[in-house]
Amino acid sequence: MSLTFDHVTVLGTATVDALRDVPAGWVVDCTLGGGGHSELLLESLSHVRVLGVDRDPQALKAAQERLCKYGPRFEAVHAPFGDLSVVCKQHNISKFVGVIADLGVSSHQLDTEDRGFSFRYDGPLDMRMDPTRGQTLADKLRRTSKRELADVLYYFGDVRASHRVADAILAAYGDGVRGTSQLADCIAAVLPRGGKIHPATRAFQALRMWVNDEIEQLERLVATVPYLLSPGGVFAVISFHSGEDRVVKQVFREFARGKTSSFELPHRKPLTPTPQECAQNPRARSAKLRVLRFRGASAEQEAS
Ligand SMILES: C[S@@+](CC[C@H](N)C(=O)[O-])C[C@H]1O[C@@H](n2cnc3c(N)ncnc32)[C@H](O)[C@@H]1O
């Protein structure tokens, strides 16, 4: 049975433009999702092949159905992108001409009740991007301390009342709450009302990032990719969270530092969606695209 996968690709044209001049070879799409960015690349850049990576088997299935028309130019891999070096070895690819990552969850994941990402439904306390492995949110809540949970809420969700919210979550879990909308109600009950977004939004984002080790995955990715690029290769990352953007910005700046660096930043500032894109797809509003380009090692660097 074919799978309906609703997700509107963010910064698609800007991403393709960033990779337009790469040489022929493999591009890895680290966050394949519904295959939106991959399809744009396969359509627009006839000299590249795409290796699509996702930790979510449902996303892989949907993307494979969508992209099988490209034959051997497209391959899909079930893996976390933090393991990209392992993926390279398994696929006998030593260098990429491009690497893209469009971080976070897809609309499909958010809108699928039984995945437990959203408080719009009363889904299970799960939130794993890969439901075949790892601890669910319920598993983590069973084992955590109030201190750890408060840190998660503060650092990943910028939740100011992190201790109060951590208390509310642990009390709700202790009282037998096992559904996402019930949990959101318990969080909202200890936070001030008002504002445009649901009071539990930031806490839910933090819990999701915790369950999926999202910052650690990103740190591993950005530390690995620059060494996997062939000359002229490009690394493009779209983030939606200030903590993630900070990680990308710092690592990219570090690689591109100094006049003799083999890397360059084609854009000093991150690229952001146009007002039209934001109007058509409100999810795009907080997106930032950063690009790092590998010029190629100089003779001295090759020798050292
Ligand atoms: C925003 S969606 C990508 C949407 C896609 N670019 C498109 O336009 O259709 C993010 C996807 O990345 C996957 N993902 C997030 N973190 C991951 C990780 N560490 N390893 C592998 N996949 C990851 C999620 O499962 C999700 O399917």
The ligand as an SDF file (V2000), in Angstrom:
LIG
                    3D

 27 29  0  0  0  0  0  0  0  0999 V2000
   12.2920   18.1380    8.1030 C   0  0  0  0  0  0  0  0  0  0  0  0
   12.2140   16.4680    7.6570 S   0  0  0  0  0  0  0  0  0  0  0  0
   12.9980   16.4250    6.0810 C   0  0  0  0  0  0  0  0  0  0  0  0
   12.0800   16.7470    4.9570 C   0  0  0  0  0  0  0  0  0  0  0  0
   12.7140   16.6470    3.5830 C   0  0  0  0  0  0  0  0  0  0  0  0
   13.8660   17.5030    3.4590 N   0  0  0  0  0  0  0  0  0  0  0  0
   11.6990   16.9740    2.5170 C   0  0  0  0  0  0  0  0  0  0  0  0
   11.7500   18.0770    1.9630 O   0  0  0  0  0  0  0  0  0  0  0  0
   10.8420   16.1220    2.2430 O   0  0  0  0  0  0  0  0  0  0  0  0
   13.4530   15.7940    8.6590 C   0  0  0  0  0  0  0  0  0  0  0  0
   13.6650   14.2970    8.4880 C   0  0  0  0  0  0  0  0  0  0  0  0
   14.9370   14.0070    9.0290 O   0  0  0  0  0  0  0  0  0  0  0  0
   14.8940   12.8340    9.7740 C   0  0  0  0  0  0  0  0  0  0  0  0
   15.9370   12.9490   10.7860 N   0  0  0  0  0  0  0  0  0  0  0  0
   16.0380   13.8610   11.7720 C   0  0  0  0  0  0  0  0  0  0  0  0
   17.1420   13.6450   12.4970 N   0  0  0  0  0  0  0  0  0  0  0  0
   17.7690   12.5820   11.9410 C   0  0  0  0  0  0  0  0  0  0  0  0
   18.9790   11.8890   12.2290 C   0  0  0  0  0  0  0  0  0  0  0  0
   19.7610   12.2300   13.2640 N   0  0  0  0  0  0  0  0  0  0  0  0
   19.3340   10.8730   11.4230 N   0  0  0  0  0  0  0  0  0  0  0  0
   18.5660   10.5180   10.3630 C   0  0  0  0  0  0  0  0  0  0  0  0
   17.3920   11.1150   10.0580 N   0  0  0  0  0  0  0  0  0  0  0  0
   17.0090   12.1430   10.8360 C   0  0  0  0  0  0  0  0  0  0  0  0
   13.4940   12.7840   10.3470 C   0  0  0  0  0  0  0  0  0  0  0  0
   13.1310   11.4460   10.6200 O   0  0  0  0  0  0  0  0  0  0  0  0
   12.6730   13.4160    9.2230 C   0  0  0  0  0  0  0  0  0  0  0  0
   12.1600   12.4370    8.3590 O   0  0  0  0  0  0  0  0  0  0  0  0
  1  2  1  0
  2  3  1  0
  2 10  1  0
  3  4  1  0
  4  5  1  0
  5  6  1  0
  5  7  1  0
  7  8  2  0
  7  9  1  0
 10 11  1  0
 11 12  1  0
 11 26  1  0
 12 13  1  0
 13 14  1  0
 13 24  1  0
 14 15  1  0
 14 23  1  0
 15 16  2  0
 16 17  1  0
 17 18  1  0
 17 23  2  0
 18 19  1  0
 18 20  2  0
 20 21  1  0
 21 22  2  0
 22 23  1  0
 24 25  1  0
 24 26  1  0
 26 27  1  0
M  CHG  2   2   1   9  -1
M  END
$$$$
